[in-house]
């Protein structure tokens, strides 16, 4: 576990262990939950489908394409859960492949029509 105070910035870095310099990493989704085994029931989206959901989320530049750096403010779930678990989904793409998921950015899902 990593211990920080409430509202303190939490800095994260993910990187790809690869010798291929032509790969890039994209943070697609990060979800927080008080339960390390359930990221659906009581969950908080920090970033979803490349779309930032938490106003404290910030990405940071990296000179290396195989690194993803970001931060957000630490929080607790309704002050009953002192631990918060994080699950992130990252995408690996070819560097410069602008048709790949890494270069599409935020993908907002269209809502379905509820008519008959």
Buried (B, 14 or more C-beta within 10 A) or exposed (E): EEEEEEEEEBEBEBBBEEEEEEBBBBBBBBBBBBBEEEBEEBBBBBBBBBBBBBEBBBEEEEEEBBBBBBBBBBBBBEEEEEEBBBEBEBBBBBBEEEEBBBBBEEEEEEEEEEEE
